[in-house]
Amino acid sequence: MDQPVIGVAGSKDRDRVIATMVMGFSSDPLTRWFWPEASGYLQSGAAFDAFGGNAITAGTAFVTAGFEGAALWLPPGTDPDEVRMTEFIESTVSPKIVSDVLAVFEKMDEYHPDEELWYLPLIAVDPAHQGKGIGSALMKEALRRCDDEGFPAYLESSNLRNVSLYERHGFEAIGQIQVGNSPLVTPMYRAAR
């Protein structure tokens, strides 16, 4: 099997990157808890853009050549657009769970290390292309840059099936997040190398 070729997405690629996120998270437990109905979920692109889209502007949105996979890494000094994310959640998530959803994000903030680091809010592979090593290739590319710059890395896994992928790349679980009947979220940290 050929190793996936990884590049960096630019602003002209934003729609393709966000479409990859929407496809890749279509069966993610946490995301589908937010938007369980297909019609609601298919409008979630704005949330992905708010949460990780600043990676595109920062030049740290790693993608495969055909956008089969994408990883939106936020380097030190770059953050999610929390205001836009919160507004979108409040306007699209069921009122029955919106306070729990926002509480999950608050807990994620509590675990987020208070140091300069690379943060991975989103990594996704289109389900039609999973099992081809794309996720690992995306991780290796970004972690090479983290290591070259001497920074630690941090992420939250919203799918327990992905924890072993992150562990293979040096991440360690540092806790668990669950609010109400939310799916489990695992914050993970990788020390600088």
C-alpha positions in Angstrom: 0.0 0.0 0.0 1.4 3.4 -0.9 2.0 5.9 1.8 -0.5 8.8 1.6 1.0 12.1 0.4 0.3 14.9 2.9 0.1 18.5 2.0 -1.2 21.7 3.6 -4.6 23.2 2.8 -4.9 26.8 1.9 -7.9 29.2 2.1 -9.2 28.1 -1.3 -9.5 24.6 0.1 -11.6 25.5 3.1 -14.9 24.0 1.8 -13.2 20.7 0.8 -11.5 20.4 4.2 -14.8 21.1 6.1 -16.6 18.5 3.8 -13.9 16.0 4.8 -14.6 16.7 8.5 -18.4 16.3 8.0 -17.9 13.0 6.3 -15.3 11.8 8.8 -17.3 12.6 11.9 -20.6 11.2 10.5 -20.5 8.3 13.0 -18.5 10.0 15.8 -20.3 9.4 19.1 -20.0 12.9 20.5 -20.8 14.8 17.3 -23.8 12.6 16.7 -24.9 13.2 20.3 -24.9 16.9 19.4 -26.8 16.4 16.2 -28.5 13.0 16.1 -30.7 13.7 13.1 -29.0 13.5 9.7 -30.6 16.8 8.6 -29.2 18.6 11.6 -25.8 16.9 11.4 -25.3 17.8 7.7 -25.4 21.5 8.7 -22.5 21.0 11.2 -19.8 22.2 8.9 -19.9 25.7 10.5 -19.1 24.1 13.8 -16.1 22.2 12.4 -14.9 25.5 10.8 -15.3 27.4 14.1 -13.6 24.7 16.1 -10.6 23.9 13.8 -10.8 26.2 10.8 -8.1 28.6 12.1 -5.6 25.9 11.2 -6.3 26.7 7.6 -5.4 30.4 8.2 -2.3 29.3 10.2 -1.1 27.0 7.5 -1.4 23.9 9.7 -4.3 22.1 8.1 -2.7 18.9 6.9 -4.6 17.0 4.1 -4.2 14.2 1.7 -3.9 15.0 -2.0 -7.5 14.2 -2.7 -8.9 15.4 0.7 -9.6 11.8 1.8 -8.4 12.9 5.2 -7.6 16.1 7.1 -6.1 17.1 10.4 -6.7 20.7 11.7 -3.8 21.4 14.0 -3.7 24.7 15.9 -0.1 25.8 16.6 0.9 27.8 19.7 -1.0 31.2 19.7 -3.9 29.9 17.5 -7.2 29.0 19.1 -10.7 27.8 18.1 -13.3 30.5 17.4 -15.1 29.8 20.7 -17.7 32.6 20.2 -18.8 31.3 16.8 -18.7 27.7 18.1 -20.9 28.5 21.1 -23.4 30.5 19.0 -23.7 27.7 16.5 -24.2 25.1 19.2 -26.8 27.2 21.0 -28.8 27.7 17.8 -28.6 24.1 16.5 -28.4 21.6 19.3 -31.5 20.4 21.1 -32.4 22.7 24.0 -32.7 19.5 26.1 -28.9 18.9 26.0 -27.4 22.3 25.0 -26.3 23.0 28.6 -24.6 19.6 28.8 -22.9 20.1 25.4 -21.5 23.5 26.6 -20.4 21.8 29.8 -18.4 19.2 27.9 -16.6 22.1 26.2 -16.0 23.7 29.6 -14.5 20.5 30.9 -12.3 20.2 27.8 -11.0 23.7 28.5 -10.2 22.6 32.1 -8.0 19.8 30.8 -6.4 21.8 28.1 -2.8 22.4 29.3 -1.8 25.9 30.2 1.4 26.0 28.1 2.4 26.6 24.5 1.6 23.6 22.5 0.1 22.2 19.3 -3.6 21.4 19.7 -5.5 19.0 17.5 -9.2 19.8 17.7 -10.1 17.8 14.6 -8.8 14.9 12.5 -11.0 13.0 10.1 -10.9 10.5 7.3 -13.7 10.0 4.9 -15.3 6.6 5.8 -14.8 5.5 2.2 -11.0 5.8 2.7 -10.5 4.5 6.3 -8.1 1.7 6.9 -5.5 3.0 4.5 -3.1 4.6 6.9 -4.3 8.1 6.3 -4.9 9.0 9.9 -1.4 7.8 10.9 0.2 9.7 8.0 -1.7 12.9 9.0 -0.5 12.4 12.6 3.1 11.8 11.6 3.3 14.9 9.5 2.1 17.2 12.2 4.0 15.6 15.0 7.2 15.8 13.0 6.7 19.6 13.0 5.8 19.6 16.8 9.0 17.8 17.5 11.1 20.0 15.2 9.8 23.0 17.1 10.1 21.3 20.5 6.4 21.6 21.5 4.1 19.2 23.3 0.8 18.3 21.7 -2.7 17.9 23.1 -6.1 16.5 21.8 -9.4 15.2 23.0 -10.6 11.9 21.6 -14.3 11.9 21.1 -14.3 8.3 19.9 -12.8 5.5 22.1 -11.9 3.5 18.9 -9.3 6.2 18.1 -7.5 6.2 21.5 -5.1 3.5 20.4 -4.1 5.5 17.2 -3.2 8.4 19.4 -1.3 6.2 21.9 0.8 4.8 19.0 1.8 8.3 18.3 2.9 9.0 21.9 -0.2 10.5 23.5 -1.3 9.5 27.0 -4.8 9.8 28.4 -4.9 12.4 31.2 -8.5 12.1 32.3 -12.0 11.4 31.2 -14.9 13.8 30.4 -18.5 13.0 30.6 -21.5 15.3 31.4 -25.0 14.0 31.7 -25.5 11.3 29.1 -22.8 12.5 26.8 -20.4 10.0 25.3 -17.0 9.8 26.9 -14.3 12.2 25.8 -10.6 11.3 26.5 -8.2 14.3 26.8 -4.7 13.2 25.8 -1.2 14.8 26.0 2.1 14.1 24.3 5.2 15.6 25.9 7.7 17.6 23.8 10.4 15.5 22.2 
